[in-house]
């Protein structure tokens, strides 16, 4: 018997590949990468600021569907096609995540799915 629970919500973009929006194993939730897709239209929002907001809104929707919240994120990975946008990520991230902030990595990448400018994934720990 598996303790693995697949998380899915219509409030975040549907998976566009062979993955789940999130998987919970006991108190740990693994959040799949989110890009700036609007969950209703499944179209990419325009511009770096809009994409950063959409990434965190999508992540929040999945976190909420787990019964937790962004407050429960303990590790965050940010992928940027242009590290020049790093300061903007910090500015916008601070409006979605309370202090103390999660552990985080920021990585410059050559490209992302659907020509996204930013992607984020993470790990949550939910205390029952």
VMD Tcl script that builds the backbone (N, CA, C; Angstrom):
set m [mol new atoms 384]
animate dup $m
set s [atomselect $m all]
$s set {name element resname resid chain x y z} {
  {N N UNK 1 A 0.841 -1.179 0.000}
  {CA C UNK 1 A 0.000 0.000 0.000}
  {C C UNK 1 A 0.889 1.245 0.000}
  {N N UNK 2 A 0.570 2.152 -0.876}
  {CA C UNK 2 A 1.400 3.340 -1.045}
  {C C UNK 2 A 0.845 4.510 -0.240}
  {N N UNK 3 A 1.745 5.291 0.330}
  {CA C UNK 3 A 1.359 6.523 1.011}
  {C C UNK 3 A 1.329 7.699 0.050}
  {N N UNK 4 A 1.542 7.429 -1.222}
  {CA C UNK 4 A 1.634 8.486 -2.232}
  {C C UNK 4 A 0.239 8.951 -2.633}
  {N N UNK 5 A 0.022 10.272 -2.540}
  {CA C UNK 5 A -1.251 10.875 -2.930}
  {C C UNK 5 A -0.966 11.900 -4.023}
  {N N UNK 6 A -1.631 11.746 -5.161}
  {CA C UNK 6 A -1.467 12.687 -6.263}
  {C C UNK 6 A -2.402 13.871 -6.026}
  {N N UNK 7 A -1.862 15.069 -6.181}
  {CA C UNK 7 A -2.621 16.307 -5.987}
  {C C UNK 7 A -2.931 16.898 -7.349}
  {N N UNK 8 A -4.183 17.281 -7.543}
  {CA C UNK 8 A -4.581 17.927 -8.794}
  {C C UNK 8 A -5.661 18.953 -8.492}
  {N N UNK 9 A -5.540 20.124 -9.113}
  {CA C UNK 9 A -6.544 21.170 -8.964}
  {C C UNK 9 A -6.760 21.867 -10.297}
  {N N UNK 10 A -8.009 22.228 -10.604}
  {CA C UNK 10 A -8.272 22.992 -11.818}
  {C C UNK 10 A -7.830 24.454 -11.693}
  {N N UNK 11 A -7.427 24.867 -10.488}
  {CA C UNK 11 A -6.999 26.247 -10.262}
  {C C UNK 11 A -5.558 26.503 -10.689}
  {N N UNK 12 A -4.874 25.457 -11.140}
  {CA C UNK 12 A -3.530 25.571 -11.703}
  {C C UNK 12 A -3.559 24.874 -13.058}
  {N N UNK 13 A -2.602 25.188 -13.926}
  {CA C UNK 13 A -2.601 24.557 -15.248}
  {C C UNK 13 A -2.565 23.032 -15.165}
  {N N UNK 14 A -3.320 22.403 -16.021}
  {CA C UNK 14 A -3.284 20.942 -16.111}
  {C C UNK 14 A -1.891 20.510 -16.556}
  {N N UNK 15 A -1.481 19.353 -16.124}
  {CA C UNK 15 A -0.178 18.819 -16.525}
  {C C UNK 15 A -0.132 18.695 -18.045}
  {N N UNK 16 A 0.974 19.142 -18.642}
  {CA C UNK 16 A 1.129 19.057 -20.100}
  {C C UNK 16 A 2.195 18.028 -20.454}
  {N N UNK 17 A 2.279 16.998 -19.632}
  {CA C UNK 17 A 3.249 15.941 -19.847}
  {C C UNK 17 A 3.003 14.809 -18.884}
  {N N UNK 18 A 3.980 13.996 -18.723}
  {CA C UNK 18 A 3.862 12.819 -17.876}
  {C C UNK 18 A 4.283 13.144 -16.445}
  {N N UNK 19 A 3.484 13.957 -15.782}
  {CA C UNK 19 A 3.750 14.337 -14.395}
  {C C UNK 19 A 2.448 14.744 -13.724}
  {N N UNK 20 A 2.483 14.857 -12.413}
  {CA C UNK 20 A 1.361 15.332 -11.610}
  {C C UNK 20 A 1.682 16.733 -11.126}
  {N N UNK 21 A 0.659 17.521 -10.806}
  {CA C UNK 21 A 0.902 18.869 -10.288}
  {C C UNK 21 A 1.696 18.805 -8.986}
  {N N UNK 22 A 1.399 17.808 -8.170}
  {CA C UNK 22 A 2.136 17.593 -6.923}
  {C C UNK 22 A 1.881 16.165 -6.459}
  {N N UNK 23 A 2.795 15.693 -5.619}
  {CA C UNK 23 A 2.647 14.374 -5.008}
  {C C UNK 23 A 2.965 14.540 -3.523}
  {N N UNK 24 A 2.040 14.035 -2.699}
  {CA C UNK 24 A 2.244 14.081 -1.248}
  {C C UNK 24 A 2.588 12.682 -0.754}
  {N N UNK 25 A 3.647 12.607 0.038}
  {CA C UNK 25 A 4.033 11.379 0.718}
  {C C UNK 25 A 4.149 11.734 2.194}
  {N N UNK 26 A 3.180 11.259 2.968}
  {CA C UNK 26 A 3.077 11.598 4.383}
  {C C UNK 26 A 3.021 13.120 4.539}
  {N N UNK 27 A 3.986 13.723 5.221}
  {CA C UNK 27 A 3.925 15.167 5.470}
  {C C UNK 27 A 4.685 16.001 4.450}
  {N N UNK 28 A 5.277 15.349 3.460}
  {CA C UNK 28 A 6.063 16.050 2.454}
  {C C UNK 28 A 5.317 16.094 1.131}
  {N N UNK 29 A 5.300 17.280 0.513}
  {CA C UNK 29 A 4.652 17.473 -0.784}
  {C C UNK 29 A 5.710 17.967 -1.767}
  {N N UNK 30 A 5.773 17.293 -2.896}
  {CA C UNK 30 A 6.699 17.664 -3.966}
  {C C UNK 30 A 5.897 18.384 -5.046}
  {N N UNK 31 A 6.168 19.665 -5.223}
  {CA C UNK 31 A 5.450 20.500 -6.186}
  {C C UNK 31 A 6.175 20.482 -7.521}
  {N N UNK 32 A 5.474 20.096 -8.571}
  {CA C UNK 32 A 6.062 20.123 -9.906}
  {C C UNK 32 A 6.312 21.556 -10.341}
  {N N UNK 33 A 7.157 21.705 -11.346}
  {CA C UNK 33 A 7.460 23.020 -11.870}
  {C C UNK 33 A 6.222 23.708 -12.424}
  {N N UNK 34 A 6.118 24.989 -12.130}
  {CA C UNK 34 A 5.042 25.827 -12.662}
  {C C UNK 34 A 5.666 26.903 -13.535}
  {N N UNK 35 A 5.063 27.106 -14.690}
  {CA C UNK 35 A 5.452 28.206 -15.568}
  {C C UNK 35 A 4.274 29.171 -15.631}
  {N N UNK 36 A 4.410 30.227 -16.398}
  {CA C UNK 36 A 3.406 31.289 -16.430}
  {C C UNK 36 A 2.179 31.004 -17.274}
  {N N UNK 37 A 1.663 29.795 -17.202}
  {CA C UNK 37 A 0.443 29.458 -17.943}
  {C C UNK 37 A -0.791 29.869 -17.156}
  {N N UNK 38 A -1.717 30.502 -17.854}
  {CA C UNK 38 A -3.021 30.790 -17.265}
  {C C UNK 38 A -3.780 29.468 -17.185}
  {N N UNK 39 A -4.303 29.087 -16.002}
  {CA C UNK 39 A -4.936 27.775 -15.881}
  {C C UNK 39 A -6.235 27.633 -16.678}
  {N N UNK 40 A -6.880 28.728 -17.004}
  {CA C UNK 40 A -8.132 28.666 -17.757}
  {C C UNK 40 A -7.877 28.532 -19.248}
  {N N UNK 41 A -7.025 29.404 -19.784}
  {CA C UNK 41 A -6.772 29.407 -21.228}
  {C C UNK 41 A -5.634 28.472 -21.636}
  {N N UNK 42 A -4.786 28.092 -20.658}
  {CA C UNK 42 A -3.570 27.309 -20.918}
  {C C UNK 42 A -2.632 28.039 -21.880}
  {N N UNK 43 A -2.710 29.371 -21.889}
  {CA C UNK 43 A -1.813 30.205 -22.681}
  {C C UNK 43 A -0.831 30.905 -21.740}
  {N N UNK 44 A 0.370 31.154 -22.251}
  {CA C UNK 44 A 1.394 31.843 -21.481}
  {C C UNK 44 A 1.018 33.312 -21.328}
  {N N UNK 45 A 1.144 33.834 -20.098}
  {CA C UNK 45 A 0.935 35.261 -19.896}
  {C C UNK 45 A 2.149 35.999 -20.446}
  {N N UNK 46 A 1.966 37.262 -20.767}
  {CA C UNK 46 A 3.011 38.042 -21.445}
  {C C UNK 46 A 3.892 38.794 -20.459}
  {N N UNK 47 A 5.193 38.724 -20.675}
  {CA C UNK 47 A 6.137 39.545 -19.921}
  {C C UNK 47 A 6.632 38.861 -18.653}
  {N N UNK 48 A 7.824 39.249 -18.233}
  {CA C UNK 48 A 8.462 38.607 -17.091}
  {C C UNK 48 A 7.690 38.834 -15.792}
  {N N UNK 49 A 7.228 40.053 -15.525}
  {CA C UNK 49 A 6.507 40.293 -14.266}
  {C C UNK 49 A 5.233 39.466 -14.200}
  {N N UNK 50 A 4.465 39.454 -15.266}
  {CA C UNK 50 A 3.225 38.679 -15.292}
  {C C UNK 50 A 3.520 37.191 -15.140}
  {N N UNK 51 A 4.600 36.711 -15.750}
  {CA C UNK 51 A 4.946 35.299 -15.641}
  {C C UNK 51 A 5.366 34.937 -14.215}
  {N N UNK 52 A 6.140 35.797 -13.575}
  {CA C UNK 52 A 6.547 35.521 -12.191}
  {C C UNK 52 A 5.318 35.440 -11.294}
  {N N UNK 53 A 4.419 36.417 -11.418}
  {CA C UNK 53 A 3.183 36.386 -10.618}
  {C C UNK 53 A 2.392 35.116 -10.896}
  {N N UNK 54 A 2.245 34.762 -12.176}
  {CA C UNK 54 A 1.445 33.585 -12.549}
  {C C UNK 54 A 2.076 32.308 -11.997}
  {N N UNK 55 A 3.402 32.216 -12.035}
  {CA C UNK 55 A 4.100 31.047 -11.473}
  {C C UNK 55 A 3.737 30.888 -10.003}
  {N N UNK 56 A 3.829 31.970 -9.235}
  {CA C UNK 56 A 3.545 31.881 -7.800}
  {C C UNK 56 A 2.051 31.696 -7.534}
  {N N UNK 57 A 1.190 32.257 -8.374}
  {CA C UNK 57 A -0.255 32.022 -8.226}
  {C C UNK 57 A -0.583 30.552 -8.491}
  {N N UNK 58 A 0.035 29.987 -9.534}
  {CA C UNK 58 A -0.179 28.569 -9.834}
  {C C UNK 58 A 0.334 27.694 -8.696}
  {N N UNK 59 A 1.517 28.036 -8.192}
  {CA C UNK 59 A 2.086 27.266 -7.092}
  {C C UNK 59 A 1.195 27.364 -5.854}
  {N N UNK 60 A 0.670 28.547 -5.584}
  {CA C UNK 60 A -0.225 28.737 -4.436}
  {C C UNK 60 A -1.480 27.877 -4.589}
  {N N UNK 61 A -2.034 27.805 -5.801}
  {CA C UNK 61 A -3.242 26.996 -6.034}
  {C C UNK 61 A -2.970 25.524 -5.735}
  {N N UNK 62 A -1.825 25.028 -6.173}
  {CA C UNK 62 A -1.479 23.623 -5.913}
  {C C UNK 62 A -1.222 23.422 -4.416}
  {N N UNK 63 A -0.505 24.346 -3.795}
  {CA C UNK 63 A -0.243 24.245 -2.349}
  {C C UNK 63 A -1.559 24.210 -1.576}
  {N N UNK 64 A -2.489 25.071 -1.942}
  {CA C UNK 64 A -3.796 25.099 -1.282}
  {C C UNK 64 A -4.533 23.775 -1.458}
  {N N UNK 65 A -4.403 23.166 -2.636}
  {CA C UNK 65 A -5.087 21.898 -2.918}
  {C C UNK 65 A -4.532 20.753 -2.075}
  {N N UNK 66 A -3.335 20.919 -1.534}
  {CA C UNK 66 A -2.754 19.884 -0.672}
  {C C UNK 66 A -3.296 19.971 0.745}
  {N N UNK 67 A -3.999 21.065 1.049}
  {CA C UNK 67 A -4.424 21.310 2.418}
  {C C UNK 67 A -3.425 22.174 3.166}
  {N N UNK 68 A -2.392 22.602 2.477}
  {CA C UNK 68 A -1.389 23.476 3.058}
  {C C UNK 68 A -1.444 24.847 2.411}
  {N N UNK 69 A -0.313 25.530 2.423}
  {CA C UNK 69 A -0.231 26.857 1.811}
  {C C UNK 69 A 1.230 27.138 1.458}
  {N N UNK 70 A 1.477 28.259 0.816}
  {CA C UNK 70 A 2.853 28.638 0.501}
  {C C UNK 70 A 3.697 28.798 1.763}
  {N N UNK 71 A 3.055 29.034 2.903}
  {CA C UNK 71 A 3.783 29.115 4.175}
  {C C UNK 71 A 4.510 27.807 4.481}
  {N N UNK 72 A 4.023 26.691 3.907}
  {CA C UNK 72 A 4.592 25.371 4.182}
  {C C UNK 72 A 5.735 24.996 3.242}
  {N N UNK 73 A 6.054 25.854 2.277}
  {CA C UNK 73 A 7.147 25.565 1.352}
  {C C UNK 73 A 8.473 25.714 2.099}
  {N N UNK 74 A 9.276 24.646 2.065}
  {CA C UNK 74 A 10.573 24.673 2.752}
  {C C UNK 74 A 11.737 24.775 1.776}
  {N N UNK 75 A 11.505 24.433 0.510}
  {CA C UNK 75 A 12.561 24.501 -0.509}
  {C C UNK 75 A 11.938 24.943 -1.817}
  {N N UNK 76 A 12.560 25.889 -2.460}
  {CA C UNK 76 A 12.070 26.446 -3.714}
  {C C UNK 76 A 13.219 26.479 -4.708}
  {N N UNK 77 A 12.940 26.092 -5.937}
  {CA C UNK 77 A 13.913 26.184 -7.027}
  {C C UNK 77 A 13.341 27.116 -8.085}
  {N N UNK 78 A 14.115 28.086 -8.493}
  {CA C UNK 78 A 13.710 29.046 -9.517}
  {C C UNK 78 A 14.622 28.865 -10.720}
  {N N UNK 79 A 14.031 28.779 -11.888}
  {CA C UNK 79 A 14.786 28.642 -13.137}
  {C C UNK 79 A 14.471 29.853 -14.005}
  {N N UNK 80 A 15.501 30.552 -14.457}
  {CA C UNK 80 A 15.345 31.764 -15.258}
  {C C UNK 80 A 16.133 31.653 -16.555}
  {N N UNK 81 A 15.524 32.087 -17.647}
  {CA C UNK 81 A 16.263 32.120 -18.903}
  {C C UNK 81 A 17.164 33.352 -18.973}
  {N N UNK 82 A 16.969 34.304 -18.066}
  {CA C UNK 82 A 17.808 35.505 -17.989}
  {C C UNK 82 A 17.979 35.853 -16.515}
  {N N UNK 83 A 19.172 35.623 -15.966}
  {CA C UNK 83 A 19.404 35.916 -14.551}
  {C C UNK 83 A 19.315 37.404 -14.240}
  {N N UNK 84 A 19.230 38.233 -15.264}
  {CA C UNK 84 A 18.981 39.657 -15.061}
  {C C UNK 84 A 17.622 39.924 -14.429}
  {N N UNK 85 A 16.739 38.935 -14.460}
  {CA C UNK 85 A 15.401 39.069 -13.852}
  {C C UNK 85 A 15.380 38.635 -12.390}
  {N N UNK 86 A 16.545 38.271 -11.851}
  {CA C UNK 86 A 16.613 37.746 -10.488}
  {C C UNK 86 A 16.073 38.730 -9.452}
  {N N UNK 87 A 16.416 40.007 -9.565}
  {CA C UNK 87 A 15.940 41.010 -8.604}
  {C C UNK 87 A 14.415 41.116 -8.654}
  {N N UNK 88 A 13.836 41.019 -9.837}
  {CA C UNK 88 A 12.377 41.074 -9.984}
  {C C UNK 88 A 11.731 39.861 -9.321}
  {N N UNK 89 A 12.358 38.687 -9.457}
  {CA C UNK 89 A 11.850 37.482 -8.776}
  {C C UNK 89 A 11.847 37.706 -7.270}
  {N N UNK 90 A 12.940 38.236 -6.724}
  {CA C UNK 90 A 13.007 38.498 -5.285}
  {C C UNK 90 A 11.903 39.444 -4.840}
  {N N UNK 91 A 11.712 40.516 -5.587}
  {CA C UNK 91 A 10.705 41.521 -5.242}
  {C C UNK 91 A 9.300 40.906 -5.218}
  {N N UNK 92 A 8.959 40.159 -6.256}
  {CA C UNK 92 A 7.616 39.583 -6.362}
  {C C UNK 92 A 7.448 38.412 -5.397}
  {N N UNK 93 A 8.482 37.594 -5.250}
  {CA C UNK 93 A 8.410 36.452 -4.335}
  {C C UNK 93 A 8.062 36.896 -2.919}
  {N N UNK 94 A 8.601 38.027 -2.498}
  {CA C UNK 94 A 8.356 38.531 -1.142}
  {C C UNK 94 A 6.885 38.851 -0.900}
  {N N UNK 95 A 6.099 39.017 -1.966}
  {CA C UNK 95 A 4.667 39.287 -1.796}
  {C C UNK 95 A 3.851 37.993 -1.668}
  {N N UNK 96 A 4.453 36.847 -1.955}
  {CA C UNK 96 A 3.760 35.552 -1.882}
  {C C UNK 96 A 4.217 34.686 -0.714}
  {N N UNK 97 A 5.472 34.866 -0.280}
  {CA C UNK 97 A 6.037 34.013 0.760}
  {C C UNK 97 A 6.353 34.847 1.989}
  {N N UNK 98 A 5.901 34.390 3.160}
  {CA C UNK 98 A 6.223 35.110 4.392}
  {C C UNK 98 A 7.627 34.763 4.881}
  {N N UNK 99 A 8.180 35.619 5.711}
  {CA C UNK 99 A 9.439 35.288 6.370}
  {C C UNK 99 A 9.143 34.336 7.515}
  {N N UNK 100 A 10.000 33.428 7.876}
  {CA C UNK 100 A 11.271 33.190 7.211}
  {C C UNK 100 A 11.048 32.516 5.856}
  {N N UNK 101 A 11.785 32.973 4.854}
  {CA C UNK 101 A 11.619 32.461 3.497}
  {C C UNK 101 A 12.124 31.020 3.400}
  {N N UNK 102 A 11.615 30.288 2.413}
  {CA C UNK 102 A 12.122 28.922 2.223}
  {C C UNK 102 A 13.562 28.938 1.727}
  {N N UNK 103 A 14.240 27.816 1.895}
  {CA C UNK 103 A 15.540 27.639 1.249}
  {C C UNK 103 A 15.299 27.736 -0.254}
  {N N UNK 104 A 16.303 28.216 -0.999}
  {CA C UNK 104 A 16.045 28.443 -2.425}
  {C C UNK 104 A 17.311 28.324 -3.240}
  {N N UNK 105 A 17.129 27.887 -4.473}
  {CA C UNK 105 A 18.187 27.934 -5.480}
  {C C UNK 105 A 17.631 28.710 -6.663}
  {N N UNK 106 A 18.495 29.458 -7.332}
  {CA C UNK 106 A 18.124 30.152 -8.566}
  {C C UNK 106 A 19.129 29.733 -9.625}
  {N N UNK 107 A 18.617 29.265 -10.745}
  {CA C UNK 107 A 19.469 28.687 -11.773}
  {C C UNK 107 A 19.171 29.343 -13.120}
  {N N UNK 108 A 20.203 29.741 -13.827}
  {CA C UNK 108 A 20.045 30.229 -15.191}
  {C C UNK 108 A 20.004 29.045 -16.138}
  {N N UNK 109 A 19.019 29.038 -17.025}
  {CA C UNK 109 A 18.851 27.933 -17.978}
  {C C UNK 109 A 18.742 28.488 -19.396}
  {N N UNK 110 A 19.037 27.648 -20.369}
  {CA C UNK 110 A 18.994 28.073 -21.768}
  {C C UNK 110 A 17.568 28.260 -22.261}
  {N N UNK 111 A 16.674 27.382 -21.840}
  {CA C UNK 111 A 15.277 27.505 -22.273}
  {C C UNK 111 A 14.389 26.725 -21.327}
  {N N UNK 112 A 13.081 27.038 -21.395}
  {CA C UNK 112 A 12.068 26.385 -20.571}
  {C C UNK 112 A 10.894 25.987 -21.460}
  {N N UNK 113 A 10.039 25.060 -20.992}
  {CA C UNK 113 A 8.878 24.666 -21.794}
  {C C UNK 113 A 8.016 25.859 -22.186}
  {N N UNK 114 A 7.442 25.774 -23.375}
  {CA C UNK 114 A 6.529 26.796 -23.906}
  {C C UNK 114 A 7.178 28.179 -23.972}
  {N N UNK 115 A 8.504 28.223 -24.076}
  {CA C UNK 115 A 9.261 29.476 -24.128}
  {C C UNK 115 A 9.042 30.359 -22.901}
  {N N UNK 116 A 8.767 29.729 -21.771}
  {CA C UNK 116 A 8.601 30.471 -20.516}
  {C C UNK 116 A 9.903 31.177 -20.166}
  {N N UNK 117 A 9.776 32.270 -19.442}
  {CA C UNK 117 A 10.936 33.026 -18.976}
  {C C UNK 117 A 11.363 32.595 -17.580}
  {N N UNK 118 A 10.430 31.971 -16.833}
  {CA C UNK 118 A 10.679 31.576 -15.449}
  {C C UNK 118 A 9.871 30.323 -15.129}
  {N N UNK 119 A 10.434 29.490 -14.272}
  {CA C UNK 119 A 9.740 28.305 -13.764}
  {C C UNK 119 A 10.153 28.132 -12.312}
  {N N UNK 120 A 9.257 27.590 -11.506}
  {CA C UNK 120 A 9.583 27.300 -10.106}
  {C C UNK 120 A 8.970 25.968 -9.697}
  {N N UNK 121 A 9.703 25.237 -8.878}
  {CA C UNK 121 A 9.171 24.040 -8.249}
  {C C UNK 121 A 9.559 24.102 -6.783}
  {N N UNK 122 A 9.045 23.184 -5.989}
  {CA C UNK 122 A 9.368 23.253 -4.578}
  {C C UNK 122 A 8.976 22.023 -3.802}
  {N N UNK 123 A 9.298 22.076 -2.523}
  {CA C UNK 123 A 8.950 21.024 -1.577}
  {C C UNK 123 A 8.275 21.685 -0.387}
  {N N UNK 124 A 7.176 21.061 0.024}
  {CA C UNK 124 A 6.428 21.535 1.187}
  {C C UNK 124 A 6.540 20.512 2.315}
  {N N UNK 125 A 6.466 20.984 3.546}
  {CA C UNK 125 A 6.339 20.107 4.702}
  {C C UNK 125 A 5.108 20.568 5.456}
  {N N UNK 126 A 4.119 19.684 5.570}
  {CA C UNK 126 A 2.846 20.031 6.211}
  {C C UNK 126 A 2.746 19.289 7.532}
  {N N UNK 127 A 2.614 20.037 8.603}
  {CA C UNK 127 A 2.427 19.421 9.922}
  {C C UNK 127 A 0.947 19.173 10.138}
  {N N UNK 128 A 0.603 17.929 10.421}
  {CA C UNK 128 A -0.812 17.591 10.664}
  {C C UNK 128 A -1.215 17.902 12.085}
}
mol reanalyze $m
mol bondsrecalc $m
mol representation Tube
mol addrep $m
